[in-house]
Amino acid sequence: MAAADVKRGLAAVGVSVDGPPAKLARLGDDRVAAMPVGSNYIETDGKSCTHEVCWPPGVGGSLLPPEQRQGPPARAYPFKIDPFQQTAINALEAGHSVLVAAHTSAGKTVVAEYAFAMGLRDRMRVVYTSPLKALSNQKYRELAEAFGDVGLMTGDVVINPNATCLVMTTEILRSMLYRGAEVVREVGLLVYDEIHYLRDAERGVVWEESIILAPKGCRMAFLSATIPNTTEFASWVAATHGSPVHVVYTEYRPTPLQHYMFPAGADGLFMVVDEQGVFRDDNFQAAVAALQEAGAAAATKASGGRGAGGKDGKGRAKSGPGSDIFKLVLMVMKRGYDPFIVFSFSKKECETLALSLSGLDLNNQDEKQLVEGVFKNAIDVLSEEDQRLPQIGALLPMLKRGIGVHHSGLLPILKELVELLFQVSPPPLVTSIFPELDVYHTPVHCSVPPYSDWCSITQA
């Protein structure tokens, strides 16, 4: 390529090769540097984000982020919002769609809240979708408290379905689009939380179809912490709907994470990745050695075969004080990492793990009274016959000890009860066992994924 062609290409995206630098777009008082690859780097107060824009095929436009809307914002915050939040908001105000990729707890919800505020200001319907009923329930409570005119539609519950702003699961949205429901024909802005579910082999088609069937001219805001191919996805949406899609992403992680390993059958936790993201090889080798020692000790004691003496085939206790889950919960509590979540992909095992902690009492008397009061108020809406169901009777003693269980086999009111108790500050429910890894956005300090010989713990 000739030098003149290179200069013309750089100039097309606002980069001057010789002479004075090209005029830079501005985000408030912060400079936006246009980069040759078509991306824009935005920095303010030590926080930064990267911006790109994907235009539909055959349509050209500015590659710089939209300017901030003149006049008062649809929603004001008592803090200065981060660059990625402001850039995403500017894109929505410009009438474009936006994909926001940021780490968990970075503040992606600000974009969803602003979308709701825009809907109320401009008198248009806004729909927020999530992949899980638990997350939809939580977001409904938060957004209803903030805006009032909010409804909820899941497979379990329907509340205020004619509200200006609706929270629903993505499956419900797709069903309404299939039927051509009046509600979705009025939608002016769609918010897709956890958009990375599009990659799921079984459920991804739900997101794909709902995006394709969304009303033309409808703006969309996509939120995710883990989507890898942001530009490819944004280009597809832009081509599908014939409108530009801005991509805003940031590497800033406001909540540092530490990763620990618990070798099954052994004692102690080993930090293998610190809050700086540094792999601790010495601790990892120590964890491997502990696992090998525990395996050798179990082999000498094992009588062979599962179930002998209440132990599994490796000589480990399956339940009670000697079980791995019991020891793990005790260690996590002693280190002050509560509240925390234990994950298991089996509903039956969720119940089994919770019952294996029957010897633990994690709540004081005041917390037990709080749990009992909330529980009785919740089940008062049920008939006397329903209140005598075994599932309801078995859950209260567990909750009073600070242990909860949450899966699709529970009654909807019991699932919501567990969610509410887990989000109280300070929470009277300090341990919950879930079958889904992506549960909901809660101030959890520690999560324990499914384990076999290894148990990996992530602590925030």
Sequence and secondary structure as in RCSB ss.txt:
>XXXX:A:sequence
MAAADVKRGLAAVGVSVDGPPAKLARLGDDRVAAMPVGSNYIETDGKSCTHEVCWPPGVGGSLLPPEQRQGPPAR
AYPFKIDPFQQTAINALEAGHSVLVAAHTSAGKTVVAEYAFAMGLRDRMRVVYTSPLKALSNQKYRELAEAFGDV
GLMTGDVVINPNATCLVMTTEILRSMLYRGAEVVREVGLLVYDEIHYLRDAERGVVWEESIILAPKGCRMAFLSA
TIPNTTEFASWVAATHGSPVHVVYTEYRPTPLQHYMFPAGADGLFMVVDEQGVFRDDNFQAAVAALQEAGAAAAT
KASGGRGAGGKDGKGRAKSGPGSDIFKLVLMVMKRGYDPFIVFSFSKKECETLALSLSGLDLNNQDEKQLVEGVF
KNAIDVLSEEDQRLPQIGALLPMLKRGIGVHHSGLLPILKELVELLFQVSPPPLVTSIFPELDVYHTPVHCSVPP
YSDWCSITQA
>XXXX:A:secstr
  HHHHHHHHHHTT  SSSS     EETTEEEEE TTS EEEEETTEEEEEEEE  TT     S     SSS SS
  SS   HHHHHHHHHHHTT EEEEE  TTSSTHHHHHHHHHHHHHHT EEEEEES HHHHHHHHHHHHHHHS E
EEE SS EE TT SEEEEEHHHHHHHHHHT HHHHTEEEEEESSGGGGG TTTHHHHHHHHHHS TT EEEEEES
S S HHHHHHHHHHHHTS EEEEE    SS  EEEEEETTS   EEEE TT  B HHHHHHHHHHHHHHHHHHHH
H  SSTTGGGB TTS BSSSTTBHHHHHHHHHHHTT  SEEEE S HHHHHHHHHHTTT     HHHHHHHHHHH
HHHHTTS HHHHT HHHHHHHHHHHTTEEE  TTS HHHHHHHHHHHHSSS S  EEEES SS      SEEE  
 SSEEEEEE 
